[in-house]
Amino acid sequence: MAATGSEQTGSKAYYVTTPIYYVNDAPHLGHAYTTVAGDVLTRWHRQRGEKVWYLTGTDEHGQKIMRTADAHGVSPQEWCDKLVEEAWKPLWEHLDIRNDDFIRTTEKRHTERVREFVQDLYDKGEIYQGGYEGPYCVGCEEYKTYGELLDGEGDFEGQKLCPIHRAPVEMLQEENYFFKLSEYGPKLLEHYERNPGFIQPESARNEIVNFVRQGLEDLSISRSTFDWGVKVPWDDKHVIYVWIDALLNYATAVGYGADQERFERTFPADVHLVGKDILRFHTVIWPAMLMANGLPLPGKIVANGWLMVGGEKMSKSNLTGISPQQLTEHFGVDAYRWYFMRAIAFGQDGSFSWEDFSARYTSELANDYGNLASRVAAMVGKYFGGALPEATAHGEAEQAVVDGLAKAVATADERIGDELDFSGGIAAVFDFIKQVNGYLTEQEPWKVAKDKSDEAQARLATILYTAAESLRACAVLLSAIMPESSAKLWDSLGAEPHLGPLADQPVGDAARWGQLPAGATVTKGAALFPRLED
């Protein structure tokens, strides 16, 4: 969890954020899905040689936290401290997440800057006092419109329900302070028009554009019926609305109001990764806040879909929450990271099933990839004493592999690094792995080895070099997705003494053929992806 040292002076960093997660409970697969995606994206950009800053953290204020803590007989701060240190941070370490910073909204570096930001808005006349009455979902920490509520059935007969949590909303009436959000509708629409990639995917963009076109209402930015939050600086009877507080983490974590030089070389975010259920906060309220205070807007806001189990969105509230550790214990951390990036198109809803995970693991990881690595190392050991032979009989079959690698690298780099199409990028790499397996099947090195002529031995050496050099490239291409197994493969190929650490290998250079030198020591270690136990 320590900073990676990617914050340097000079040009702007490639800045990626996850949502800051609500700590009313332990993290589940949905939280981990977004965080792994951000980790893969930022690792990839590091391999492009870019300066990177990856931020995640926790959202610790608001009525929901206060009630959860009260139900457990502890203070809100004690509850947050316990969850962060015992559940959230340990999971990110377990999943090999290389975040550069972890922001907590109860930290002084955040709360003081939030007060300053809101005071600036107030001083500019962007905030006024007024009253509000309407339905409020504590789970979302959001006022709802009557039109989006559901009619309750069964135990909730006669009540109105939040469409996300399927729980009754509460009717609130209180004096609040309001941000003049309604004035920013035209400016937001103009920005969406000028920057069509600002909101992704296209379905999310269309939803937000239609929402804003219907007209925006001013936003209540304070609460006065409870006190667990950041105090409004000019009126301490109010606390700042938790979403205003939370969104500002993207600025406060990188030096807003405290370190202007650092702020300017990091902010704004190049990519905000968010769940689609919090899209409006990030694509309407957040850019309007930035516009109001004269700050630059993020590059793009990318909404991932929901993870579904049995047709229901995965969450604690509907009892489909699954612990990531339940899966990593069985499949391993690398396979976990790979599966959710491989099996689900980022930006779309995806269904998780244990059966699908098992089938993909066995087919693609164990059989295609792991078996290829094992076979090549075993044959280099058997036929050449573990020393990588020199390729002297390069022909059409080998050139097809070289061309296949060039295509895989170009496709994966574009899909993952630029388009956030993790599934498509990983598929390109595994198509190449299938090609290399097909190459070995066609060339039959085990048969060629029986012929002891110089010509046959040169052919055998070329076949095995081609396969090993292909694996060298796969280790580079997959290290952002599966860092542990890629490092094991790198070690097995004897690459580091000649090429340096795997983390230093530029992804754009992965297709340059012939990097593994003849004579490199190839060793056959334990299987990269062991057979699954029932």
C-alpha positions, 0 to 999 in steps of 0.5 A: 500500500506504500506509494510507488514513487511515481509522483515526480516533478515535471509533466502531469501524471496519468491520474486514475481514481476509484470511487471512495468506498462507503465503510458501512460494511466490509468490501465485496466483489463489486468494490474489488472489481473497480479497484482491480480495473484501476490497478490494471489500467495504471500498471499498464500506463506505468509500463508505457513509461508514464508517470502515474498516480492511482488513488483509492480510499474510503468515504466515512461521513454521513447518516448511514455510517452514523447509524451503522456505528450506533448499531454496533455500539461504537462511535462513527470514527471507531467504526471507520477505523476498524473497517479501514484497517481490518477489512479495506486496506488488507483486501487491497494488499491481498489483491496486489493493488498498487495504489499510490495513495489511500484517502480517508474523508475523516483525515484532516488533510481532507476535511480542512480543504473541503471547508475551504472549497465550500467557503469559496463557493459561498463567497462567490454567491454559488450557495444560498440558504433554503428549505427542502422537503422530499424523499431521501435514501440513507443507503444512497445518501441522496434525495430522490425524485418521486418519479424514480421511486418504486411502490412497495409490496409485501412488508413494504406495502404502501411505502415508496422504495429506493430503486437501487436498495429496494428499501423504504425512503425517508421523508425529510424536511429541513433547512439546508444550504443549496448550490446553484446547480440549476444554472450549470445545465447549459454549461454541462451540455456544452461540455458533453457536446465538445467532449463526446468521450467525457462520459463512457460508455455511450449508454451512460453518456446518453442517460446523463445527457437526457437527464440534464436536458430535462433541467436541473434543480439546485442541490442541497449541500448541507444537512442539519438533522445529524452531526457526523460530517464536515461542519459548514464553515460559516454555520456549524449547525450544519454539516456538508452533504456527504457527496459534496464532501466525498467528491472533493477527495479527488482534489484534496488527495493531490494537494488542493489548497495545500500543495499547489505545485503537486496539485497542478502536476496531478489534477484533474483526473485523467480517468474517474472509474465509477459504478453506474449507480453513482454516475450522476454525482460524478458527471453532473454535480462534480463537474458543476462544482469544478466549473463553479470554482474555476477548476479544470474538469476530468478527462473522462468518467467511465462507469462500470456495470454491475456484477450480477449474481442470480440476476441481482446486483451484488451488494450486502443489502440484498444478500448477494455480497461475496467475499473476494477471499472466498474466490482467491482461496480457491483460484488464487489472486492472479486468476481472480484479477484475470477472471473479472477483467477477462470475463466481463466487458468493462462498462457492461453488467456481467454475471458471475458464476463459480462454474464459469470461473472454473471453466475459464480457469481450466481452459485458458489459464491451466491448459492454454497458458500454464501448460505452454509455459511448463512444456517449453521449460521442460523441453529446453531442460530435456533437450538443451540442458536448460540453456536457451538455444539459439534460433538459426532456422527461422522460417515462415512458421516462425515469422507467423508467430512474430507477426501474431505477437506484433498484432497482439501487442498493438491490440492489447495496448490500444484496448487496455491502455486507451479504450479500457477494454480489458476483456478485449485486450486480454483476449488478444494476448490469449489468442496469441497464446493459442497461436503459439500452442498451435505452432508447437502442435504443428512443429512437433518438437518432440518428434524433431528431437529424435533426429540427431542431424545438425539440420534437425537440431537447428530446427529444434532449437529454433522451435523452442526459442520461438516458443520461449521468446513468445512467453517472454512477451506474454509475461510482459503483456500479462504482468499488469493483469497477473503480476505474481504469475508473470514474475514467476514466468519471467524468472523461469525464462531466466530473463531478469539477468539479461533484460532487467526486472519485469516491471521495467519492461515497456509494453510497447517494446514487447513485440520486438523479437529476439530479446531473450538471449541464447544461453539464458537459463530456463528452469521448470518450476511449479505450475503457474496455474495448478489444477483446481481441487473440487 
